[in-house]
Amino acid sequence: MATPRDLLNAAKSEIREIEPHDVARQLDHYTLLDVREPEEYEQGAVPGAVHVARGNLEFSVEGRLPDKGKPIAVYCAGGVRSAFATKTMQELGYTDVVSIIGGFNKWKDEGLAWTTPVALSQDQRVRYQRHLLLPEVGENGQIRLLESKVLLLGAGGLGSPAALYLAAAGVGTLGIIDMDVVDSSNLQRQILHNVDRVGMRKVDSAKMTLSAMNPDLKVLTYDTRLGADNILEIIDGYDVIVDGTDNFPTRYLVNDAALIKNIPVVHGSIFRFEGQVTVFNPFVGPCYRCMIPEPPPAELAPSCAEAGVLGVLPGIIGSVQAIETIKLLLELGDPLVGRLLTYDSLDQSFRTFKVRRDPSCPACGENAGPIVIAEYDELCMPHPVSV
């Protein structure tokens, strides 16, 4: 019967091993894979290493490292688990994988660079467990969400579901701008608020709801009108803007400011029984002016207060906005850049339309001049900031 030493020797006979310094000289060549336990990883790791505990390797590594031809250097604490892990990866089809001799202990002893990585607490591991099970998210993705900042324009029909799901998902900082108060007519669709808060400032009500949902969350409130005089300062530092406004002046203003600051905008809008979502990624896809060069006359663009809206509809559209936001933050999938997703609740249909960049767009076109932040209230009648 084979002993553990026999098994280790057998594994090492079938793999390649490499000295830590040889890996350190080729960090642009190798992807490092740390197969230690989470508590070991939290105490220190090689910067940029992908962490997959040895016990989860067979079921998780392909999701984290999908390119099986890319050079990978595996390490554990002392070089034993990494040897077995390297053999396993070869059996899984990885063609260029090596084990680091002496593991992380030797790496540190030889004075090579290491750092203490940001790690989830035990409470966070429990809270975000379903995310951690997704190879496309995992611990690194969850940490990335916790370090992200998203600005929501409006704490109304679209902002409510988007904010709730982004807060629940673990986005670390949510900014909310709205200068309105909670009204009884809002409660049919604006699920951040309740009867007890009628008359309260919307941003304060939103903060109460979101803070009670997730202790990891930091909520920044802006109880002010969004205008040319403050928009660049307010949006500065945010990773994504979620647009839940319902008027053209604000949309053009946000579009131009986002282009200047190079911040993606997840745009949503609703009307009666229909809604739509798209993503404006500056200078990658079209901007709002590419899609709608000029606003329609005010009489042809009534607000929800004038035309009505099915109460459940913003929940669907706002949730799609939350998904698109998370996709942008984690660089997942194919965001709705250059595509307009429309939804008709009466026949339960989704359709997608292509939206192309306009080469002659005055904001993002090839020959566009400097963007000037200005008020656009003269374009159409102003409406409240949130639907």
C-alpha positions in Angstrom: 0.0 0.0 0.0 1.3 3.4 -1.0 2.3 5.9 1.7 1.6 9.7 1.5 5.3 10.1 0.6 5.0 7.6 -2.2 2.0 9.5 -3.6 3.9 12.8 -3.3 6.9 11.4 -5.1 4.7 9.9 -7.8 2.9 13.3 -8.3 6.3 15.1 -8.5 7.5 12.7 -11.1 4.7 13.7 -13.4 4.9 17.5 -13.0 7.4 20.3 -13.4 8.6 22.3 -10.4 10.1 25.8 -10.5 12.1 28.0 -8.0 10.3 31.1 -6.6 12.9 33.5 -8.1 12.3 32.0 -11.5 8.6 32.8 -11.2 9.3 36.3 -9.8 11.4 37.2 -12.8 8.5 36.2 -15.1 5.4 37.5 -13.3 4.1 38.9 -16.6 4.3 35.4 -18.0 2.7 33.3 -15.3 -0.7 33.4 -13.7 -0.2 32.5 -10.0 -2.6 30.1 -8.4 -2.8 30.0 -4.6 -4.3 26.7 -3.4 -4.0 27.2 0.4 -6.9 27.4 2.8 -8.7 30.8 3.1 -7.3 31.5 6.6 -3.7 31.0 5.2 -4.4 33.2 2.2 -5.8 36.0 4.4 -2.5 36.1 6.3 -0.5 36.9 3.1 -0.3 36.1 -0.6 1.6 36.9 -3.7 0.1 40.0 -5.3 -2.3 39.2 -8.1 -2.6 35.5 -7.3 -5.9 33.7 -8.0 -7.0 31.9 -4.8 -8.8 28.6 -5.1 -8.5 26.3 -2.0 -7.2 22.8 -2.8 -10.4 21.2 -1.6 -12.4 23.1 -4.2 -9.9 22.9 -7.1 -11.5 20.3 -9.3 -14.9 22.1 -9.2 -13.8 25.7 -9.2 -10.5 26.2 -11.1 -12.0 26.0 -14.6 -14.4 28.9 -13.9 -11.6 31.0 -12.4 -8.9 30.1 -15.0 -10.7 29.2 -18.2 -7.7 29.4 -20.5 -6.1 26.0 -20.2 -3.1 26.9 -22.4 -2.0 29.9 -20.3 1.2 29.4 -18.1 0.2 28.9 -14.5 2.4 28.6 -11.4 0.8 26.9 -8.4 1.8 27.5 -4.8 0.7 26.3 -1.4 2.5 26.8 1.9 5.4 24.4 1.4 5.1 22.8 -2.0 3.2 19.6 -1.1 -0.4 20.6 -1.9 0.7 22.5 -5.0 2.3 19.4 -6.4 -0.9 17.4 -6.1 -2.8 20.4 -7.4 -0.5 20.7 -10.4 -1.0 17.0 -11.3 -4.8 17.5 -11.0 -4.7 20.4 -13.3 -2.8 18.5 -15.9 -5.5 15.8 -15.7 -8.1 18.6 -16.2 -6.4 19.5 -19.4 -4.1 22.4 -18.4 -1.0 22.2 -20.6 1.5 24.6 -19.1 1.3 24.4 -15.3 4.2 24.2 -12.7 4.5 23.9 -9.0 6.5 26.5 -7.0 9.2 24.7 -4.9 8.9 25.5 -1.2 5.6 27.3 -1.7 4.7 30.6 -0.1 7.1 30.0 2.9 10.1 29.9 0.6 8.8 32.8 -1.4 8.8 35.0 1.7 12.1 33.7 3.0 13.8 34.7 -0.2 12.5 38.3 0.2 10.1 38.3 -2.8 7.1 40.6 -2.8 4.0 39.6 -1.0 1.1 41.4 0.6 -1.8 40.9 3.0 -4.9 40.6 0.7 -8.2 42.1 1.4 -10.4 39.3 2.6 -14.0 38.8 3.5 -15.0 38.4 7.1 -16.8 35.3 8.3 -20.1 37.2 8.4 -19.5 38.4 4.8 -18.8 34.8 3.7 -22.1 33.8 5.0 -24.0 36.8 3.6 -22.5 36.5 0.1 -22.2 32.7 0.0 -24.3 32.3 -3.2 -22.0 34.8 -4.9 -18.9 33.0 -3.7 -20.3 29.8 -5.3 -20.2 31.4 -8.7 -16.7 31.1 -10.3 -17.4 34.2 -12.3 -17.7 36.2 -9.0 -16.0 34.3 -6.2 -14.2 36.1 -3.3 -12.3 38.5 -5.5 -15.4 39.6 -7.3 -17.3 40.1 -4.1 -14.4 42.2 -2.7 -14.5 44.2 -5.9 -18.2 44.8 -5.4 -17.6 45.9 -1.8 -15.0 48.4 -3.1 -17.3 49.8 -5.8 -19.2 53.1 -5.8 -22.5 53.5 -7.7 -24.5 56.7 -8.0 -28.3 56.4 -8.4 -30.1 59.3 -10.0 -33.4 59.2 -8.2 -34.9 57.3 -5.2 -38.1 56.6 -7.1 -39.6 53.8 -9.1 -36.4 52.7 -10.9 -33.9 53.8 -8.2 -35.8 51.7 -5.5 -35.3 48.2 -6.9 -31.9 49.0 -8.3 -30.7 50.3 -5.0 -32.2 47.4 -3.0 -30.5 44.8 -5.2 -27.2 46.6 -5.4 -27.2 47.0 -1.6 -28.1 43.3 -1.1 -25.4 42.3 -3.6 -22.7 44.0 -1.5 -21.9 47.1 -3.5 -19.9 49.0 -0.9 -21.0 52.6 -1.6 -24.3 53.8 -3.0 -24.8 57.5 -3.7 -28.4 58.7 -4.1 -29.5 62.0 -5.4 -33.1 63.2 -5.1 -34.6 66.5 -3.9 -38.2 65.2 -3.5 -40.2 64.1 -0.5 -42.1 60.8 -0.1 -45.7 61.2 -1.2 -48.5 58.7 -0.8 -48.8 58.4 -4.6 -45.2 57.1 -4.7 -45.9 54.0 -2.6 -47.6 52.2 -5.5 -44.1 51.6 -7.0 -41.3 53.2 -5.0 -40.5 50.3 -2.7 -37.7 52.1 -0.8 -40.4 54.0 1.1 -43.5 53.3 3.3 -46.5 54.9 4.8 -44.7 56.0 7.9 -42.3 58.1 5.9 -44.8 60.2 3.9 -43.4 63.7 4.0 -39.8 62.6 4.7 -37.0 63.5 2.4 -36.6 60.7 -0.1 -32.9 60.4 0.3 -33.3 60.0 4.1 -36.0 57.4 3.7 -33.8 55.5 1.1 -30.8 55.6 3.5 -32.9 54.2 6.3 -34.1 51.2 4.2 -30.7 50.4 2.7 -28.7 50.8 5.9 -31.1 48.3 7.6 -30.6 45.8 4.8 -26.8 45.6 4.7 -24.3 46.8 7.4 -21.5 46.7 4.8 -23.1 49.5 2.9 -22.2 53.2 2.9 -25.0 55.4 1.7 -24.1 59.0 0.5 -27.1 61.3 0.0 -27.5 64.3 -2.1 -30.7 66.2 -1.3 -30.3 68.7 -4.1 -31.2 69.5 -7.7 -28.8 68.0 -10.2 -27.5 70.8 -12.4 -24.7 72.1 -14.5 -23.2 73.8 -11.4 -22.8 70.6 -9.4 -23.0 67.5 -11.6 -19.3 67.1 -12.3 -18.5 67.3 -8.6 -21.2 64.9 -7.6 -20.5 62.1 -10.1 -16.7 62.3 -9.6 -15.3 59.1 -8.2 -18.2 56.9 -9.0 -17.7 53.7 -11.0 -21.2 53.5 -12.6 -24.2 55.9 -12.8 -27.7 54.4 -12.7 -30.1 56.8 -14.4 -33.6 56.6 -13.1 -34.7 60.1 -14.2 -37.7 60.8 -16.4 -36.8 64.1 -18.2 -34.7 65.0 -21.1 -32.8 68.0 -19.7 -31.3 65.8 -16.9 -30.5 63.0 -19.3 -28.6 65.2 -21.7 -26.8 66.8 -18.7 -25.9 63.4 -17.3 -24.7 62.2 -20.7 -22.3 65.0 -21.2 -20.9 64.9 -17.7 -20.4 61.2 -17.8 -18.5 61.5 -21.1 -16.2 64.1 -19.5 -15.6 61.9 -16.4 -15.6 58.6 -18.5 -18.2 56.9 -16.3 -20.7 54.4 -17.7 -24.4 55.2 -17.4 -27.0 52.4 -17.0 -30.1 54.1 -18.5 -33.6 53.0 -17.7 -37.0 54.5 -18.5 -40.6 53.4 -18.1 -44.0 54.5 -19.6 -47.4 53.1 -18.8 -46.8 49.3 -19.4 -43.5 49.5 -21.2 -39.8 50.0 -20.2 -36.3 50.0 -21.7 -32.7 49.7 -20.6 -29.4 50.4 -22.3 -25.8 51.1 -21.2 -23.9 54.1 -22.4 -20.2 53.3 -22.1 -18.3 56.5 -23.0 -16.4 56.3 -26.3 -16.9 52.5 -26.4 -20.6 52.4 -27.5 -23.1 55.1 -28.4 -24.0 57.9 -26.0 -27.5 59.2 -25.2 -27.2 61.9 -27.9 -26.4 59.2 -30.5 -29.6 57.5 -29.6 -31.8 60.6 -29.2 -30.1 63.6 -30.9 -33.0 65.9 -30.1 -35.8 65.6 -27.5 -39.4 65.4 -28.7 -41.8 68.2 -27.9 -42.9 68.4 -24.3 -46.5 67.5 -25.3 -45.2 64.2 -26.8 -43.1 63.3 -23.7 -45.5 63.2 -20.7 -44.1 62.0 -17.4 -45.4 59.1 -15.4 -47.4 61.6 -13.3 -49.2 62.6 -16.4 -49.5 59.2 -18.2 -49.4 56.7 -15.4 -47.3 53.6 -14.9 -48.0 50.0 -13.9 -46.6 49.7 -10.3 -44.7 46.5 -10.9 -43.0 47.7 -14.1 -40.2 49.7 -12.6 -39.3 46.7 -10.4 -38.5 44.8 -13.5 -36.7 47.6 -15.3 -34.8 48.7 -12.2 -33.7 45.1 -11.5 -32.3 44.8 -15.1 -30.4 48.0 -14.4 -29.0 46.5 -11.2 -27.8 43.4 -13.2 -26.2 45.6 -15.9 -24.5 47.6 -13.2 -23.0 44.5 -11.6 -21.9 43.2 -15.0 -20.0 46.4 -15.5 -18.4 46.4 -12.1 -17.3 42.8 -12.4 -16.6 42.9 -16.2 -19.0 40.0 -16.7 -20.9 38.9 -19.8 -22.1 41.2 -22.5 -23.5 44.5 -21.1 -26.2 46.3 -23.1 -23.7 48.6 -24.8 -24.9 49.5 -28.2 -28.2 47.6 -27.6 -31.5 48.8 -26.3 -33.6 46.2 -24.4 -37.3 46.9 -24.5 -40.0 45.2 -22.4 -43.8 45.1 -22.9 -45.6 43.9 -19.8 -48.9 43.4 -21.6 -47.6 40.7 -23.9 -44.6 39.8 -21.7 -42.1 40.3 -24.5 -38.5 41.5 -24.5 -36.9 42.8 -27.7 -33.4 44.1 -28.4 -32.5 46.7 -30.9 -29.0 47.8 -32.0 -28.0 51.3 -31.3 -24.9 52.6 -33.1 -22.5 55.4 -32.4 -23.1 58.4 -34.5 -19.9 59.5 -36.2 -21.3 63.1 -36.3 -22.5 63.1 -32.7 -21.7 66.5 -31.2 -20.8 64.9 -27.9 -18.8 61.7 -28.7 -18.4 61.8 -32.5 -15.1 61.7 -34.3 -15.0 65.5 -34.8 -16.9 66.5 -31.7 -15.6 69.7 -30.0 -15.1 70.2 -26.3 -18.1 69.2 -24.2 -19.7 72.2 -22.4 -21.8 71.4 -19.3 -24.9 73.5 -19.6 -28.6 73.5 -18.5 -31.1 72.1 -21.0 -34.4 73.0 -19.3 -35.4 75.0 -22.4 -35.5 71.7 -24.4 -38.7 70.5 -22.8 -40.8 70.9 -19.7 -38.9 69.8 -16.6 -40.3 66.9 -14.5 -39.3 65.5 -11.1 -36.0 63.8 -10.9 -37.3 60.2 -10.3 -40.2 58.3 -11.8 
